[in-house]
Amino acid sequence: MKTLRDELTPDLAFAFDQDLFHLASPDAIAQQIIDAMIPDFGQGKEGSSSFADIELELQVIKDIPKAVSRLLEMLDLAQGHPERLVMEDVGLDAFHQMNCSHLFASSIGVGILSASLRQVMSTRLQVARDLLLLQTLMLRMGEQAGLHLDTANMIRSDLLPLTCTMVRAYYVMQWASETVVSVVQVSTVDSNLRQFDALNISEASGIIRPNKPVSQQDMTLVEMFLQEAGGAQARTLLAKNNFLDEDPCALWNAALGPAVTITGQIIWPISVNFMFAEFLMSKCQYLQLQQYIRLLQHWCEWNTSSRKFLLGQCYLNCNESQKALDNFLQAVHGVGNEDFLFSKLLQTDETQLKKLESLYFMKVIKLFEQFSLPDMVIAMATTAISLADEEDHNIPVLWSKIFKHHLELGHNEEAYAAMISNPDLVRRKDSLRQFLVVLCDRCQLQSLVEFPFIDLQDDVVNIMESRARSVDLTTHNYYDLLYTFHVFRGNFRKAATVMYEYGIRLSQEVTGLKSLQKQAKCYLACLNGLRLVEPMYAWIVKPVPVVKATFAVEAPGMSPKRTADGEERETEGSRKMEVIELEEIEKEYMLIHARLKLLQRDPDQAHMAGPTLSASETAGLLVSAGLLDNAVSLCKAFRMSLVVVFEGLTLRCITLSNQTSQYGDGDYMTDAWDWLTENDMGTVNMGKDVSPADQAWRLLQIYLDRYEEGGSRYHKCVAMKLLGHGFSLPNWFIMSYKVANPAELLRLYIDYDLLEEAALLSLDYIDAVMGKGGEYFGLKTSLIYSSPSVWLPYTSLDQLLGALRDVEVESTYAQLYEELVDKLEQYHRQVEKVTQDMIHAESKRSARAARQGMT
């Protein structure tokens, strides 16, 4: 081997190291080097004297395989038992702790130990390299080196692969002792700590956790390792071997050799020990750890899955999430047999492989969530579900994760599918609530409504109703969504119920013009919904507050909820239900519509604020604003009298007439025309020069003709309003009133001391009864014996005669008195005549009936 090393040029040695770094196979590298050293070998040409010496020396060795095997055993730091290099916690007494706690702990001591380790690893790498070259050369020489076929086969199949493994292992050790650490910032350490927290890894697990940032730039990986966890472990193992128990105690230089060996065993990659890789991860040496794992990945069979896991973390911290996902998925195969994954990462007593894999996936998902990588979470959770047992309790959690992150990415269809697939009903309902809220916040209402929500429609409605009733109406609107949801599914009555509730809440919680407009739309939508269902189902249930339970008053010390026997008392409170039909909703809409009309006429804040007005209050405001048609419609809907409408219109007629007579044309006409045009004036054209007062009187006449049905109630209120303001009754009104109820008009004249008008009316009335002008008083018959009876208001006539008698000092009234008395006498004579005629006619009828009876 020494001869062969002397023939090896520095360039070939450097090339050997470079090829190892680039993961070339050591035996292939050795073959190339041998070919370069003896290019003419095998062509019948004689080699150099050095190779001849090697041949002679090899022929002297009796058992070459045994010699090579022995040399490999000496190179193996695990001594053929890699599973024994387990770094267990060793409990030392105070004496041993004091002896070893400061051994090689200073910076100088660490530097000496690190340099020594680097020198030893380099030397051993050269020995392993030379041994590899020698075996390759022996295989090339064959029988020239005294190598039999069996020996060559043993070298080729057993010794050469083991030598390649030693070369790779020592190269990794040399690389670790020469590679310089990277400077790590405090923020990187904090991020690493958060990752440990996401994985739920505590200090009790035994895993090496990050503690402080790396600031020294010229320190090697091994030197940093010896300064912290590696040095402490090496000192503990050194004390465990009782090396320092001799008396007198050995000097530190005597302990250097064993310390180097123990340190090498801790870092030795061909073992179950994983401490060095853990340490690099804890110190945030991501690039160095990637190189370390790369150098081990093709040949080292120990801790394969654990290395994949750490490599995934490195990629994750280097923003290569897809590579991290691939490595995490490959690492799952070792969760049941590698100590790092099972004992330190999972920290569980579970032994079933499927459940261990499920726990592992949950840990990695939390790690991806720490880095805000929803697409990676989805991929990992999907794989976990495909590998887990059906009864695994983590499956609902995994479906929830898939749903959450699909929703976060805006994949609504996939999120809905994940939500439906979740077997846990509670989680499914929670996901449904989140699904609804998020899509509402994103204003993706059409997509939300179109989802089928199989077996979840009731939950959807309950959730949206709860949200609608709990949020502020000015910021969120779930009622429109609920309405659309029901309409899309053809449930029009529920849609009407939603809109009605929305309108009620708006009236109670939100003020202003927009609120009133929205209320009107709500009631219209409600009406439309109810009109689309069968008439027998055109009703809704009005939300009514729950009546609080009340308890009977008991003696002091007695429970208000339980009797003396301990049984619960019956409560007196109950939930009430109020059914509202289409007609009542139309009334509420009319009240809101009336307020909107009022705001159009007069944008006063008082019309916007406050609760909904009653029908009578609203009608009064409409009349005051001149919106008479709306007031009439409202009164008819609520079955109220139109008296308020006629009184208001009459007062407006009086006011306009007075203004016209006093001021002529003026600014008041603009306002008058405004309210007049708001009402239906019919199709009568009164000319271009008509005044607002004339138009108002015309409107009053139209209203009386249109709404006075079977009585004279509205004539009376108009007459009282006119007479009360000292305004004479218009001729058209008197004519209309005489037809409707002349007796009532006569009483009003008397009540307001209009004796002349009353007397003239009486004279005409008596003539009409006697058959002259009866059509002007609405009389269908007159005073003749063959017609039905007619009557005169005798009481009113007596009162009129008495009043005229009291004022007959005036010639006018005296004359009227005389005429009225004469007219009454004439009436009485005709009454007597008609009476006699009726008696005579009755007698004839009776006689005729008697004769017919006798025959």
C-alpha positions, 0 to 999 in steps of 0.5 A: 500500500505504501508503494502504491501511495508513492506512485499516486500523484497529487493530481490523481489524489485530488481527482479521487476526492473530487469524484467522491464529492460528485458521488462517483462510485469509488471502485469506478474511480479506483479503476480509472486511477489504476488505468491512468497509473499503468496504461500499458497493463494488459497489452503485453508490455512490462510495467514499472518496477514499483508494480513489480515490487507490489506483485512480489509483495502480494505473492508473499502474503499467504491469506490476502482476503484475511489481511484485507478483512482485518484491515477493514475491521480496524478501519470500521469505527463501529467495529462491525456493530453499527446498531451498538452506536446508540447515544443513550442518556448516561447517568454519571455521579458527581465525581465523574461529572466533575472530572469530565465536564471541562475536558476539551471544553475550552475553545483551544481544547475544542480546536485541538480535538477538532484538528486531531479528528480531521487529521485522523479522518484524513489519514484513515481515508488515505488508508481506505483509498490505498486499500481500494486501489490495491484491491483494484490492482490485484484484480487487474493483476490476477494470477500475476499477484498470486490471486486465485479465482476464489480469492478474486471472487471474494475480493470482488463480491465482499471486500471491495464493496465494504472498502468502498463503503469505508472510503465513502464514510471517511470521505464524509467524515473528512468533509464534515471536519473541513466544511465551514459553518454558515452564519445564522441570523436570529430570525432564522433561529426563531423560525426553526423554533416555531417549526419545532413547536409546530411538530410538537417536539419538546426538550423531553423528546431528546431531540437537539433544539436550536438555542442560539444563532451561529456567529463565528464564520471560520468554524468547521461543522465538527468544531461547532458540534464539539462545542455543544452537543457533540462535545458534551456527549463525547465527554460523557462517554469518555467518563463512562469508560472510566478512563479518568479513574486511574490514580494518578489521573492521566494527563489530557494528552493521554485522553486525546486519542480516546476522545478522538475515537469517541467523537469519530464514533458519534459522527460515524455515518454507518450507525444507528446514531443520528446525532450529527444530522440532528445537530446540523438541523438544529443549528440551521445549517441547511445547505451543509445538511443538504450536502451531508445527506447528498453524500450519504444518500446512495450508499448509506442504509442507516437512517434513510427515512430520517435523512429524507425528513431532514432533507425535506425540512431543508428544502422547506426552509430554502423555499423549495416546497415541492422537493420538500413534499417529495422527501417527506412522502419518502420518509414515511416508510421509516416511521416504524423502524427508525429511532429518530422518527419514532421516538423523537418526532412522533413521541407515541406509544402507538405500534400499528404502522398505519396509525404511525404513518397517520400521525407522521402525516399530521406532523408534516401537515402542521409544518407545511401550515407553518410555512403557509403552503396550502397546496402542499398541505392538500397533497400531503393530506390526500396521500395520508387519507389514501394510506390510512385505515377507514376507522382512523380517527385522523381522517376527519381532521385530514378532510378538514385540512383539505377543505380549509386549504382548498377554500383558502386557495379559492378552489370552491368545488374541491372544498365542497367535495372535501366537506361532503366527504368528511365522515364526522358530522360535527366537523362537516357542519363546522366546515359548512359554516366556514364555507358559507361565511368565506363565500359570502365575504368573497361575494361569490353568491351565485356559486354558493347558491348553485351548490347542491348541499346534499343532506345539508340544506337544513344546516345551510339555512340554520347557519345562514339564519343564525349569521343573518340574525347575529351580524350588523345589517349595515355591514353584512347581508345574509338575508338576500343570500337566504332569499336567493337560496330558497328561490333557486330551490323553488321554496317561495314561502320560505323565501317570503319569510326571509324577506319579511324578517329582513324588512322587520329588522331594517325597520327596527335597527336601521334608519334613513332613506336607504333603509326605507327603500330596502324595506319596501323591496323586502315586502315586495319580494315577500309578496311576490313569493307568497303569490307564487304558492297555492293560496291556501299556503300563502302565509308565513309565521311572524317572528315573535319574541319568546315570553319569559317563564315566570314562577309562582312566588314561594316562601323565603328559601324555596326554590323558584324552579323546583317544588319541595319534592325536588321536581321541576315546576311547570313554567308559565312562559311559552313561545307564541306564533303569529301567522300573517297572511298576504293581506296583512303584508300588503298593508305593511308594504303600503305603510312603508310605501307611504313613508317613501312618498312622504319623503319625496314630497318633503325630505324631512328627517323626521319621516325617516327616523322612528318606528313604523307609523300607524295607519291613521298617523300615516294617512294624516301625514299623506293628507297633509302632504297632498298625497290624497290618492295614497291616503285613500288607498291606505284607508281602504286597505286598513278599512278606515273611514275616509273622513280624514281625507275629505276634511283635509281636501276640503281645508285645502280647497278653502285655503286655495280659494282664500289665497286666490281671492286675496293674492291672485297668482302667486308662489303658492300656486306652484306648491298647489299644482305639485300636490294636485298632479300627484292625484288622479284628476280623471279625464276632464279637461277644464281649460288652460286658464283653470286655477289650482282652487278650481282644480282642487274643488274639482278633485273634491267633487270627483272624490265625493262621486267616487267614494260616497257609497250608500250614504252621506257621511263624507258630504256631511264632513265636507259640509261641516268643514266648509260651514265651520270655516264660514265658507258657503257651500258650492252649488254643485255640492248642494245639489249632490248633498240634496240627492244624497241626504236632504234632511241631513243638509237641512239639519246642518243649515239649522245648526249653523244658523243658515235660516234662509238657506234652510227655508229655501231648501225646505220649500223645495224639499216639500215640493219634491215630496209632493211630486214637483222636482223629486229627482233633484232630491233623490226621491223615487216616489211622491205623495200619491196614494198609489206610491210608497210612503214618503216623509218629511223631517218634521223635527227639523222643520219645527226647529226651523219654524221656531227659529224663523218666528224668533227672527221674523222682525226682519222682512226676509225671514218673516216672508220665508216663515209665511211661505213655509207655513203655507207650504206645510198647510198645502202639504198637509191638505195633500196628505189628507187627500191622499189618505182619503184616497187610500182609504177609499181604494182600500174599501173598494178592494175589501168589498171586491174581495168580499164579493169574490169570497161569497161567490 
